[in-house]
Amino acid sequence: GIVTTLTSLHKQRKAPSIMSQVRAAHLLVKHTESRNPVSRRTGQEVSLTPPLAMQEITSYMHKIQSEGLASFPLYAKERSDCSSFRADGDLGAFGRGMMQQSFEEASFALQVGEMSGIVSSDSGYHLIYRIA
């Protein structure tokens, strides 16, 4: 019946994914075109235009690359516009279909201990660090 069909469809869809979950942290810089342009860190409306937000996240990427990935949590806590700033950017573990597509693809493509380049989503610009 329907239940069997749904179960087998679900299994087929899950099959290609080798890992079912990743654990990642991120640093989010929102901009005026973000889906919800309010910083969860400051509670203030975001005033950065996309080009300025891109400039800012690029400078964080360069800082982290030159200082080493151990600096990622410090900068996520200091600057991220996501409420995960409280946990040094740590989003915990998540599976496929739980995050926006671009964010999910980047997270699953990273090796453990690796940081992404700049990823754009409806939320803004992200640097993603894969923890596990």
N, C-alpha and C positions, 0 to 999 in steps of 0.2 A: 504494500500500500504506500501511501504518501510518506509515512515515517521512514520506511526503508529507503525510498528514493532520496529523501533529504539527507539521510545518514551517509549513503554512498556518495552523493554529490559532495558533501562536506569532506569526506575522506579523500576523494579525488583532488579537491581543491587544496587540501593540506599537503598532499603527497610531495609535490615538487620542493617544498621548503625543507631544507635540511635541518635548520634550527627552528624551533617553534617560538623561542623568545630571545630577546637581547636585553641587556641592561645598559642604559646610556644616560649621560648627563648632557645638558646643553646650556649654551649662553644665547639668549634670545634678545635681539634688538628690534623692537617694534618701530613702525613708522606710520605716517599719517594715512597710508592706504591699508594698514593691517585690519583684519576682520574686526578686532576689538582693540581700538587704539588707546588703551589705558594700561599703564605700567602696573603690574601686580606687585612690584617692589615699592613704588612710591605712592601708588593710588592716584597719580596725576595723569591727565590726558597727555598723549605723546605728541610732540611738536616737530619731531624730525621728519623731513621729507625722505622718500626712498633713497635718493642719491646721498644724502647726509648720513642716513642710517648705514648704507653700504660702506661709506668712508669709515665710519666708526667701527663697524664690525671687522673691517679689513685691518684696522690698526690693532684690534684685540687679537686677531689671528696672528699677525706678525709678532706681537708681544709674546704670545704663548709659544709660538715656534722658536723664538730666540731664547726665551727663559726656560723652556722645557715644559712638558705636559703636567708636571706637578703644580704649575701655576694655574691650570685650568679652573680648579674649584674656587680659588681666590677671586679670579676675575668673574666667574659666574655669580658668586655671592655679591660682588661689588656692583655688577652692571646688568645682570639679566633682568628682563622685563617679565619673566615668568615667575609664578609663585614658587617654583622649584629653587629659586635663588636661595631660599632658607636652608635647603639641603645641598648647598654648593652646586646647584644645577642638576642634581641626581633625580631622574624621573622614575627610578626603580626599573623593574623588569616589565616588558610589554611584548605582546605578540603582534602578528600581522593583523591589519584591519583596525588597530586601536589608535593609530596616529595618522596625520595627513600623509598622503601618498609619497610626496617628495621626502618627507622626514623619515618615513618608514624605510624607503629604498636606501637612503643614505646610511641609516643606522645598521641595517642588515648587511650592507656592503662592506662596512668597516671591519677591520681585524680588532680583536680585543687589545686595548691600550693604544688605539689609533684615533686621531682626530680628523674630522671631515674638513673639506673646504667649506665655503659659504653655501648654505642651503637656503633656498627661498621657499616659503610656504605662505598660506593665507594669514598666518600669525605674524610674519615678519622674516627677518634674516637670522639664521641659526649657525652656530658652530656646535658640532656634535662630537662627543667623546664617548667611545664605546668602553664600558667598564667590564662587561661580561657577555 
